[in-house]
Amino acid sequence: MTPRAAIQQIARMVRDDIRSGELSPGAHSVGEMLAAQPEALILIVNLTAAEGRKKRPDATMHQAYSFMLGQALEQLRQRSEAGNGHAGMAMENVRAAIAQQMRAGKLVPTAAVALVSAFSRAGIDVGEDIRSAMDHAMIQTGADQQNLPTADIDEMLKDLVTACEGDPFLIHSQFAELTAAMPAELQLSLLEGFVLADDSSLREAAIGWLLAEPAITLPLASMMKETAKRGLIPASSVTNLMLIRNWVPEDRRRAIDAIIRAARAVDSVPEKRPAIQVRELLLSERDGAGAQSIFASIKQGRKNALVSILVKQGHGVRDAWVVHSLSRPEIEDMLDHIASEMSVHEATAEDTAMILSSAMADGPANSPTPFGLVQAITLMGLSDVAPTFLSVEDLIASMLAEADAAETDAKAVKRAVRASGRWLATNPQIDSWFENGDDVAAAIKGKRKIEDRIAAIIEKVLEPKRAYWASVIAWSAFAQRGDGNGSDWIEMALVAREMASERPLSEIPLARFIAVQTTEAARTGQRLVPMS
């Protein structure tokens, strides 16, 4: 079977799954296979374009190709963030292929939107090249912002509300995927329909774009200020605006404050919300990719919900979502499954707010906080969540301040460091603690003896990343500490402090353990996939 035929066969399988309403395990595993074959991603672009040029294109096939591309891009993003240059190049090649096909008229806008939404789902910016090509294609087809029929937009938004069952956060997520490649002017034209809509869920969804780029945020804020004066900003939206104002730069904060003042001047009455009870709040340990998850079981009135938030070291809050209308047994089954997959520990609201605030300050300046975090924070009843830098040294010091002197003295440090090389025996989580970037291949190149490889990895890979690994260890200790029993977290915090110090890594058995795992991963081609 040719590669093209194989991709088509997989796409038809995914299409059938989509039509049935449930994706098979095989569909979810397609991303890793495709990420290992970058040429297959270009084939997906070509096949999507060919489907779009048919007299009767199959919209579900477009969804299938988009799903496959999104799964592969997620894998490539994770590898790129770990320092794999080939993964970054593969993503750039896909961007270039999409833009090129659009400019050549081979990829019609509807097919292009399907592919571009895959970038959005994978948390990857589509890039200016695609945006420029999309702008050109829409002008050529008369679909630019000056030629959008109002009736068509209204009908599209009505269908969106129905499909998302009026959930403003889901509406935002779905629409953000569809418009990710559109130029800012066109996005603003469409968002005006949100701001002026009769449906309050659309107006509330519009708030999510205040976390977007300034070219969208500032004009949108001006629109919302005017509608606030007319009483179209509900009290629930004002509460959300007060939360996100602390997440944005000063210029955008002033614009959001103007909306809040205008809304309060109308004196809108807050709606009565069901009482919220947090039944269970869990925090995972941090894996080798720097990923750490928060889970919460929520009772809201008579309904139940599951909250999940993913933070990633150096990348801020990566994702936040809520699943509503679950039964309590369903949530317990899901949490039991999560606990079987990773080490999770009980957490307090204060600790959860602390890790989120730190994560928000840890992400890139141009990386927006996900709008879903607003919903997650509200359901968990957290307060004072705003970007707050916390150094690893201060984190460790704050934890160890709670321990007895005998648990942190020189003898305790010696015991902790010595035991660190055996942690895997009692903590399966650290099986993910290894490096897999391009620097690993460069460090071990030409070295045949295993000891030479281990030494090279410690010197050339781990030594420059001491602060990174100190943070991984420290935040794992932070998670363990939440259980309130045992002293394993103290031992882990002490080792994190040593990792952050100038102590030779050769004296820390855990460093050798990470190097050994890195050597083995390089030999077998193992990839580190962050937990979610």
Secondary structure as GFF3:
##gff-version 3
##sequence-region A 1 532
A	DSSP	alpha_helix	3	20	.	.	.	ID=ss1
A	DSSP	alpha_helix	25	28	.	.	.	ID=ss2
A	DSSP	alpha_helix	30	35	.	.	.	ID=ss3
A	DSSP	alpha_helix	38	52	.	.	.	ID=ss4
A	DSSP	alpha_helix	59	81	.	.	.	ID=ss5
A	DSSP	alpha_helix	85	103	.	.	.	ID=ss6
A	DSSP	alpha_helix	109	121	.	.	.	ID=ss7
A	DSSP	alpha_helix	128	140	.	.	.	ID=ss8
A	DSSP	three_ten_helix	145	147	.	.	.	ID=ss9
A	DSSP	alpha_helix	150	163	.	.	.	ID=ss10
A	DSSP	alpha_helix	168	179	.	.	.	ID=ss11
A	DSSP	alpha_helix	184	195	.	.	.	ID=ss12
A	DSSP	alpha_helix	200	206	.	.	.	ID=ss13
A	DSSP	three_ten_helix	207	211	.	.	.	ID=ss14
A	DSSP	alpha_helix	214	229	.	.	.	ID=ss15
A	DSSP	alpha_helix	235	244	.	.	.	ID=ss16
A	DSSP	three_ten_helix	245	247	.	.	.	ID=ss17
A	DSSP	alpha_helix	250	266	.	.	.	ID=ss18
A	DSSP	beta_strand	276	284	.	.	.	ID=ss19
A	DSSP	beta_strand	291	300	.	.	.	ID=ss20
A	DSSP	beta_strand	303	312	.	.	.	ID=ss21
A	DSSP	beta_strand	316	323	.	.	.	ID=ss22
A	DSSP	alpha_helix	328	341	.	.	.	ID=ss23
A	DSSP	beta_strand	344	346	.	.	.	ID=ss24
A	DSSP	alpha_helix	349	362	.	.	.	ID=ss25
A	DSSP	alpha_helix	372	380	.	.	.	ID=ss26
A	DSSP	alpha_helix	392	400	.	.	.	ID=ss27
A	DSSP	three_ten_helix	405	407	.	.	.	ID=ss28
A	DSSP	alpha_helix	410	419	.	.	.	ID=ss29
A	DSSP	three_ten_helix	420	425	.	.	.	ID=ss30
A	DSSP	three_ten_helix	428	432	.	.	.	ID=ss31
A	DSSP	alpha_helix	438	444	.	.	.	ID=ss32
A	DSSP	alpha_helix	450	457	.	.	.	ID=ss33
A	DSSP	pi_helix	458	462	.	.	.	ID=ss34
A	DSSP	three_ten_helix	463	465	.	.	.	ID=ss35
A	DSSP	alpha_helix	466	481	.	.	.	ID=ss36
A	DSSP	alpha_helix	488	500	.	.	.	ID=ss37
A	DSSP	three_ten_helix	505	507	.	.	.	ID=ss38
A	DSSP	alpha_helix	509	524	.	.	.	ID=ss39
###
